[in-house]
Amino acid sequence: MRDPSRGRVAGRERREKPQREGRPDPKEQARLEERVRSLAEVVLDRHGAELVELAVRRGRTQLVRVVADRAGGIDLDTCAKVSQELSRMLDADDPIPGRYTLEVMSPGLGRPLRTPEDFRRVLGRRVRIVLAKGQHEGTLEEVGEDRVRVATDAGPVEVPLDEVASAKELLPW
């Protein structure tokens, strides 16, 4: 039997399930990541760079990881400048309670190719594209909004982007 005035059912009190320590509410986490993303994008834009990936890890050891790139690659000096500026903005805005570590880095040589823009960046270079069944290696010849064309040893192959499980540029060595 329910007592509508007290939120009780059959004499038992309803209790919210407590959040596990170190695991923020998913909506709160999404808002936090969006706020940090907006700050990071402002700083990166000033340096002609783009945000590749953002991770905000909460808990005992809090971490903000910003992966950035720009045409021709991002250098260590630019990462340091972005880190300093973003650190000041995060301190002023204070979206993250407590202490945290800020990391700003380049995507490295094994950067995954996910979007048409990622593929355009390596147009004319050798790539490996892995599908659910099989893979293709060759020179990236053409990039459309929903597909890419790769010149393989067996001839040109068109690959729809929604079928790509993973892709990356192959290094020349």
Wavefront OBJ file of the C-alpha trace (Angstrom):
o trace
v 0.000 0.000 0.000
v 1.316 3.440 -0.855
v 1.292 6.535 1.331
v 1.360 9.364 -1.271
v 2.259 12.018 1.279
v 5.513 10.337 2.254
v 6.719 8.501 -0.821
v 6.569 5.191 1.012
v 5.428 1.857 -0.276
v 4.081 -0.728 2.199
v 5.766 1.039 5.100
v 9.217 1.070 3.479
v 11.020 4.261 2.658
v 12.124 4.757 -0.945
v 15.774 5.633 -1.143
v 17.805 6.828 -4.057
v 20.627 4.504 -4.933
v 23.820 6.290 -3.863
v 26.432 7.057 -6.518
v 29.584 5.009 -6.174
v 32.454 7.151 -5.041
v 34.595 8.263 -7.956
v 31.820 7.789 -10.508
v 30.058 11.037 -11.282
v 26.543 11.224 -12.596
v 26.684 10.634 -16.393
v 24.773 13.858 -17.100
v 27.123 15.813 -14.848
v 30.110 14.179 -16.566
v 28.740 15.105 -20.012
v 28.218 18.738 -18.923
v 31.741 18.855 -17.501
v 33.263 17.420 -20.673
v 31.280 19.874 -22.815
v 32.472 22.825 -20.701
v 36.109 21.701 -20.868
v 35.708 21.029 -24.613
v 34.406 24.548 -25.242
v 37.355 26.079 -23.359
v 39.880 23.841 -25.118
v 38.475 24.627 -28.566
v 38.800 28.386 -27.960
v 42.481 28.025 -27.028
v 43.253 25.567 -29.823
v 41.577 27.797 -32.390
v 43.901 30.664 -31.395
v 46.845 28.404 -32.253
v 45.405 27.127 -35.526
v 44.845 23.667 -34.071
v 41.842 21.407 -33.653
v 40.642 19.134 -30.889
v 41.090 15.491 -31.853
v 40.084 13.905 -28.570
v 39.167 14.961 -25.053
v 39.051 12.841 -21.924
v 38.068 13.987 -18.440
v 38.635 11.327 -15.804
v 37.216 11.963 -12.347
v 37.933 10.255 -9.090
v 40.873 10.021 -6.745
v 43.316 10.940 -9.542
v 41.610 13.446 -11.828
v 42.884 13.943 -15.361
v 42.076 16.217 -18.294
v 43.676 14.918 -21.496
v 43.543 17.072 -24.631
v 44.742 15.565 -27.903
v 45.238 18.253 -30.568
v 46.530 18.494 -34.115
v 46.833 20.926 -36.982
v 47.807 20.843 -40.650
v 51.442 19.822 -40.849
v 51.331 18.472 -37.296
v 51.421 20.128 -33.902
v 54.777 20.740 -32.239
v 55.851 20.576 -28.615
v 56.013 24.381 -28.226
v 52.407 24.744 -29.363
v 51.290 21.980 -26.978
v 53.069 23.797 -24.127
v 51.445 27.147 -25.008
v 48.006 25.529 -25.270
v 48.571 23.814 -21.928
v 49.511 27.091 -20.208
v 46.564 29.028 -21.663
v 44.042 26.262 -21.050
v 45.318 25.814 -17.501
v 44.690 29.506 -16.771
v 41.200 29.286 -18.306
v 40.339 26.153 -16.325
v 41.585 27.787 -13.115
v 39.447 30.877 -13.788
v 36.322 28.944 -14.829
v 36.907 26.178 -12.242
v 34.682 23.464 -13.787
v 36.618 20.645 -12.082
v 36.444 20.503 -8.297
v 39.708 19.645 -6.584
v 43.118 18.919 -8.056
v 43.631 17.478 -11.520
v 46.387 16.895 -14.048
v 46.176 18.584 -17.450
v 47.833 16.824 -20.392
v 48.016 18.408 -23.852
v 49.517 16.197 -26.543
v 49.682 15.415 -30.225
v 47.858 12.352 -31.527
v 51.166 10.703 -32.384
v 52.078 8.713 -35.443
v 49.336 6.107 -35.068
v 46.456 8.575 -35.112
v 43.256 6.774 -36.060
v 41.349 8.003 -39.111
v 37.663 8.434 -38.259
v 36.132 11.363 -40.108
v 36.300 12.502 -43.737
v 38.554 15.351 -42.533
v 40.944 12.818 -40.971
v 41.133 10.936 -44.276
v 41.617 14.173 -46.276
v 44.610 14.990 -44.107
v 46.406 11.864 -45.384
v 45.220 11.975 -49.005
v 47.917 10.563 -51.280
v 49.541 8.515 -48.499
v 49.456 4.809 -47.704
v 46.699 3.682 -45.346
v 45.319 0.503 -43.812
v 41.540 0.252 -43.561
v 40.127 -2.582 -41.467
v 36.545 -3.720 -42.055
v 34.409 -6.247 -40.186
v 35.543 -8.799 -42.784
v 38.952 -8.105 -44.220
v 41.123 -5.080 -44.758
v 42.590 -2.939 -47.529
v 46.060 -1.425 -47.772
v 47.089 1.067 -50.378
v 47.323 4.709 -51.350
v 44.371 6.878 -50.420
v 43.208 8.366 -53.745
v 39.899 10.036 -53.016
v 37.813 11.082 -50.023
v 34.071 11.758 -50.167
v 31.650 12.567 -47.393
v 30.596 8.929 -47.003
v 33.305 6.859 -48.748
v 36.988 6.678 -49.626
v 38.868 5.137 -52.566
v 42.126 3.271 -52.006
v 44.515 2.151 -54.761
v 45.512 -1.363 -53.705
v 47.799 -3.866 -55.491
v 44.630 -5.577 -56.765
v 43.200 -2.297 -58.103
v 41.101 0.585 -56.735
v 38.630 -0.184 -53.938
v 35.786 2.053 -52.738
v 35.046 1.731 -49.033
v 31.943 3.214 -47.357
v 33.039 5.039 -44.184
v 30.245 3.484 -42.126
v 31.818 0.049 -42.760
v 35.279 1.049 -41.471
v 36.127 -0.625 -38.163
v 39.496 1.161 -37.932
v 41.887 2.987 -40.206
v 45.301 4.576 -39.923
v 48.109 5.948 -41.997
v 50.919 3.499 -42.669
v 54.338 4.824 -41.845
v 56.938 4.817 -44.637
v 59.525 2.729 -42.764
l 1 2 3 4 5 6 7 8 9 10 11 12 13 14 15 16 17 18 19 20 21 22 23 24 25 26 27 28 29 30 31 32 33 34 35 36 37 38 39 40 41 42 43 44 45 46 47 48 49 50 51 52 53 54 55 56 57 58 59 60 61 62 63 64 65 66 67 68 69 70 71 72 73 74 75 76 77 78 79 80 81 82 83 84 85 86 87 88 89 90 91 92 93 94 95 96 97 98 99 100 101 102 103 104 105 106 107 108 109 110 111 112 113 114 115 116 117 118 119 120 121 122 123 124 125 126 127 128 129 130 131 132 133 134 135 136 137 138 139 140 141 142 143 144 145 146 147 148 149 150 151 152 153 154 155 156 157 158 159 160 161 162 163 164 165 166 167 168 169 170 171 172 173
